[in-house]
Amino acid sequence: MASQAKAVQLLARQFFGMSMVDGAVSAERVGGVLEYIEKTSPANEMAVLREYRRLIAIEVAKGVAVVEHAGAIGDTTLSSIASAMAKKYSRAVTATAKPNPALLAGLRVQIGDDVYESSVAGQLAALASSV
């Protein structure tokens, strides 16, 4: 059973590697991988597809900065955040706005697994945990 799971992960990682061009996911390559999987029907096809999808989703998320905000946020601010994140991560990054009134004020930016928070709610939570 464990060797089967390892085989699924290995194949999904190989497909993932074939989907990358210059450090970014290539839609054309992903299409080619999916065509190959459809034609060859590898063992544990659905498990391989689920793992492959998970790896692609993680990689795509690294190029999107989700900017949560309590108040209004302008395109200039979003562009500045995208530019700063692109410089920090050395890759193309787009920023998308997501209203979150629970923040009270400030911003929370998530890119991939990284979270940058400068909100009143975050500061209050930090203060509460230190008391």
C-alpha positions, 0 to 999 in steps of 0.5 A, a space after each residue: 500500500 505504501 509503495 503504491 502511494 509512493 508510486 503515485 507521488 513519484 508519477 505526479 511529481 514527474 508530470 509536475 516537472 514536465 509542466 514547468 517552463 522557466 520556473 512557472 507552470 505552463 498551461 500548454 504543458 499541463 494540457 499535454 500532460 493531461 492528454 497523455 494521462 487520458 491516452 495512457 490511463 496509468 495505474 491509479 489514474 485518479 490518485 495521480 490526477 489528484 496529486 498532480 492537481 494539488 502540486 499545480 495548485 500549490 505552484 499557481 498559488 505562489 504567484 497570486 497575492 490575495 489581499 484581504 482588506 477591511 476598507 476600500 483598496 485602490 488599484 495603485 495599492 494592489 499594484 504596489 503590493 504585487 510589485 513588492 511581492 514579485 521582487 521579494 519572491 523573484 517571480 511574477 505575482 498578481 494581486 487580487 482584492 478580497 474584502 474582509 470586514 473582520 480585519 477592522 482596519 489594515 491588510 492581510 496578504 497571503 501568497 502561497 503559504 506565507 501570510 503578511 498581516 498588518 491589521 488591527 484584528 491581528 494586532 489585537 490577537 497578538 496582544 491578547 495572546 501575550 497577556 
